[in-house]
Amino acid sequence: MEQFTIENLYSLEETIAAKLFDGAVYPWELLPKISSFIVELGKTLPEDKFKQVNEDVWIAKSAKVAPTAFINGPAIIDEEAEVRHCAFIRGNAIVGKGAVVGNSTELKNVILFNKVQVPHYNYVGDSILGFKAHMGAGTITSNVKSDKTLVVVKNGGQQIETGLKKFGAMLGDCVEVGCNSVLNPGTVIGRNTNIYPTSMVRGCVPAGSIYKKQGEIAEKY
């Protein structure tokens, strides 16, 4: 499981939430802590760069937010980010510098690192997306198992009990997910990996891979 640790998935200098990761080994450990972290971080944001627009909602003055977007707190929209027409941010969300949250995209309990793109009809819940990660149109994270049991992260014969009922996907830096894919609960994708369009992904996908379908994963380099 070494390559799926925080250290090997993410560039922490590329998120305003870097301090949240202190002391944790795996990124899903942070999911229950996102809400309270945002509230505390928001109080420290510089007033010359951020404006508190609602209870526990801070938006950078350089960010672009469509008037039709809905942002519920706690939430932080970082500098130069873009929240487009009819985006729905349900709360507990950090949108990184230069990130794009697109038309009809829904976010809930997430951290989007800088330059992340979820630009077209995406659902991202209980997930962390690394620097420059991109989800193609219609791609979603499924964050609750159909039998409602707790999520287990599986990598071959290795398993880690998370203790979480809700857990979407952990995407490392520069992951590309093709259109209309479903990332099942507990999915973890290593850095610089590409997922084919219309994929159904479950478990852990190694860094530097091309995921074609379950059981068919090629090395990228």
C-alpha positions as CSV (number, residue, x, y, z in Angstrom):
1,M,0.0,0.0,0.0
2,E,3.1,2.2,0.1
3,Q,2.4,4.0,-3.2
4,F,-1.1,4.9,-2.0
5,T,0.0,6.9,1.0
6,I,-0.4,10.7,1.1
7,E,3.3,11.2,0.5
8,N,3.2,9.2,-2.8
9,L,-0.2,10.5,-4.1
10,Y,0.0,14.3,-3.5
11,S,2.1,17.4,-3.8
12,L,1.0,19.1,-0.6
13,E,2.5,22.5,-1.7
14,E,-0.4,22.5,-4.2
15,T,-3.2,22.9,-1.7
16,I,-4.4,25.4,0.8
17,A,-5.3,22.5,3.0
18,A,-1.7,21.2,3.5
19,K,-1.9,21.3,7.3
20,L,-4.9,19.0,7.3
21,F,-2.6,16.2,6.1
22,D,-0.2,16.5,9.0
23,G,0.2,13.2,10.9
24,A,-1.9,11.2,8.5
25,V,-0.7,8.3,6.4
26,Y,-3.6,7.6,4.0
27,P,-5.7,10.4,2.6
28,W,-9.1,8.9,3.5
29,E,-8.2,9.4,7.1
30,L,-9.0,13.1,6.5
31,L,-12.5,12.8,5.2
32,P,-14.2,13.2,8.7
33,K,-12.0,16.2,9.4
34,I,-12.6,18.4,6.3
35,S,-15.6,20.3,7.7
36,S,-14.0,21.5,10.9
37,F,-10.7,22.3,9.2
38,I,-12.4,24.6,6.7
39,V,-14.1,26.5,9.5
40,E,-10.9,27.1,11.3
41,L,-8.8,27.9,8.2
42,G,-11.5,30.3,6.9
43,K,-11.1,32.5,10.0
44,T,-7.4,33.0,9.2
45,L,-7.7,33.8,5.5
46,P,-6.3,37.3,4.5
47,E,-9.1,39.8,4.0
48,D,-7.3,41.5,1.2
49,K,-7.6,38.3,-0.9
50,F,-10.7,36.6,0.4
51,K,-14.2,37.7,1.2
52,Q,-16.6,35.8,3.5
53,V,-19.9,35.8,1.6
54,N,-22.0,33.7,3.9
55,E,-21.7,31.7,7.0
56,D,-18.5,29.6,6.7
57,V,-18.1,30.4,3.0
58,W,-15.0,32.2,1.9
59,I,-14.3,33.1,-1.8
60,A,-11.1,34.5,-3.1
61,K,-11.6,37.9,-4.8
62,S,-9.8,36.7,-7.9
63,A,-12.1,33.6,-8.2
64,K,-15.0,33.6,-10.8
65,V,-18.3,32.4,-9.5
66,A,-21.3,32.3,-11.7
67,P,-24.4,33.9,-10.2
68,T,-26.4,30.7,-10.8
69,A,-23.9,28.6,-8.7
70,F,-24.9,27.5,-5.2
71,I,-22.3,27.3,-2.5
72,N,-23.2,26.0,0.9
73,G,-20.7,26.2,3.8
74,P,-18.3,25.2,5.0
75,A,-16.4,26.0,1.8
76,I,-13.4,27.8,0.6
77,I,-12.9,28.8,-3.1
78,D,-9.3,29.6,-3.6
79,E,-7.7,32.2,-5.9
80,E,-8.3,32.1,-9.6
81,A,-10.7,29.2,-9.3
82,E,-13.8,29.1,-11.5
83,V,-17.2,27.9,-10.4
84,R,-19.5,27.8,-13.4
85,H,-23.2,27.9,-14.2
86,C,-25.4,25.8,-11.9
87,A,-22.6,24.2,-10.0
88,F,-23.8,22.8,-6.7
89,I,-21.4,22.8,-3.8
90,R,-23.2,21.1,-0.9
91,G,-20.6,21.9,1.7
92,N,-17.4,20.7,3.3
93,A,-15.5,21.6,0.1
94,I,-12.2,23.2,-0.7
95,V,-11.7,24.3,-4.3
96,G,-8.0,24.9,-5.1
97,K,-6.2,27.7,-6.9
98,G,-7.1,27.7,-10.6
99,A,-9.5,24.8,-10.2
100,V,-12.7,24.5,-12.4
101,V,-16.0,23.3,-11.1
102,G,-18.3,23.1,-14.0
103,N,-21.9,23.1,-15.2
104,S,-24.1,21.0,-13.0
105,T,-21.2,19.5,-11.1
106,E,-21.9,18.6,-7.5
107,L,-19.3,18.6,-4.7
108,K,-19.7,17.3,-1.2
109,N,-17.0,16.7,1.5
110,V,-14.1,17.1,-0.9
111,I,-10.6,18.6,-1.3
112,L,-9.7,19.7,-4.8
113,F,-6.0,20.5,-5.1
114,N,-4.9,23.4,-7.3
115,K,-5.7,23.2,-11.0
116,V,-8.1,20.3,-10.6
117,Q,-10.8,20.2,-13.3
118,V,-14.3,18.7,-12.7
119,P,-15.9,20.7,-15.5
120,H,-18.9,18.9,-16.9
121,Y,-21.7,17.0,-15.1
122,N,-19.6,15.4,-12.4
123,Y,-20.4,14.2,-8.9
124,V,-17.5,14.3,-6.5
125,G,-18.3,13.2,-3.0
126,D,-16.1,12.2,0.0
127,S,-13.1,12.4,-2.2
128,I,-9.7,14.0,-2.6
129,L,-8.4,15.0,-6.0
130,G,-4.7,15.8,-6.5
131,F,-2.9,18.6,-8.4
132,K,-4.1,18.8,-12.0
133,A,-6.4,15.8,-11.7
134,H,-9.1,15.9,-14.3
135,M,-12.5,14.1,-14.5
136,G,-14.1,13.8,-17.9
137,A,-17.7,14.7,-18.7
138,G,-20.2,12.6,-16.8
139,T,-17.6,10.9,-14.6
140,I,-18.7,10.4,-11.0
141,T,-17.5,9.1,-7.7
142,S,-19.8,6.5,-6.1
143,N,-19.4,7.1,-2.4
144,V,-21.7,4.5,-0.7
145,K,-21.7,0.8,-1.2
146,S,-25.0,-0.7,-2.3
147,D,-25.2,-2.9,0.8
148,K,-24.3,0.2,3.0
149,T,-21.4,-1.7,4.7
150,L,-18.1,0.1,5.6
151,V,-15.7,0.7,2.8
152,V,-12.5,-1.4,2.6
153,V,-9.6,-0.3,0.4
154,K,-8.3,-3.3,-1.6
155,N,-5.1,-3.7,-3.5
156,G,-4.7,-7.3,-4.6
157,G,-4.5,-9.4,-1.5
158,Q,-4.0,-6.3,0.8
159,Q,-6.9,-4.7,2.5
160,I,-7.3,-1.7,4.8
161,E,-10.4,-1.2,6.9
162,T,-11.4,2.5,6.7
163,G,-14.2,2.5,9.2
164,L,-16.0,4.8,6.7
165,K,-19.5,4.3,5.3
166,K,-19.0,7.2,2.8
167,F,-15.7,7.2,0.8
168,G,-15.6,8.1,-2.9
169,A,-12.2,8.2,-4.6
170,M,-8.6,9.3,-3.9
171,L,-7.0,10.6,-7.2
172,G,-3.3,11.3,-7.2
173,D,-1.6,14.2,-8.9
174,C,-2.2,14.5,-12.7
175,V,-4.8,11.6,-12.9
176,E,-6.9,11.7,-16.0
177,V,-10.3,10.0,-15.9
178,G,-12.2,9.4,-19.2
179,C,-15.8,10.5,-19.8
180,N,-18.7,8.6,-18.2
181,S,-16.6,6.6,-15.8
182,V,-17.7,5.4,-12.4
183,L,-15.2,5.4,-9.5
184,N,-16.6,2.9,-7.0
185,P,-16.3,3.4,-3.2
186,G,-12.8,3.0,-2.0
187,T,-11.1,3.6,-5.3
188,V,-7.5,4.9,-5.1
189,I,-5.6,6.0,-8.3
190,G,-1.9,6.6,-8.3
191,R,-0.2,9.6,-9.8
192,N,0.0,10.2,-13.6
193,T,-2.5,7.4,-14.4
194,N,-5.1,7.5,-17.2
195,I,-8.5,5.8,-16.9
196,Y,-10.2,4.9,-20.2
197,P,-13.7,6.4,-20.9
198,T,-16.7,4.5,-19.6
199,S,-14.6,2.6,-17.1
200,M,-16.0,1.1,-13.9
201,V,-13.1,1.3,-11.5
202,R,-12.8,-0.5,-8.1
203,G,-9.8,-0.9,-5.8
204,C,-6.3,0.5,-6.3
205,V,-4.8,1.5,-9.6
206,P,-0.9,1.9,-9.7
207,A,0.8,5.1,-10.6
208,G,1.9,5.6,-14.1
209,S,-0.7,3.3,-15.6
210,I,-3.3,3.1,-18.3
211,Y,-6.5,1.5,-16.9
212,K,-8.4,-0.1,-19.8
213,K,-10.8,-2.3,-17.9
214,Q,-10.8,-4.5,-14.8
215,G,-7.9,-6.8,-15.0
216,E,-6.3,-5.0,-17.9
217,I,-3.9,-2.3,-16.8
218,A,-0.9,-1.3,-18.8
219,E,2.3,0.5,-17.7
220,K,2.3,4.0,-19.2
221,Y,6.0,4.4,-19.6
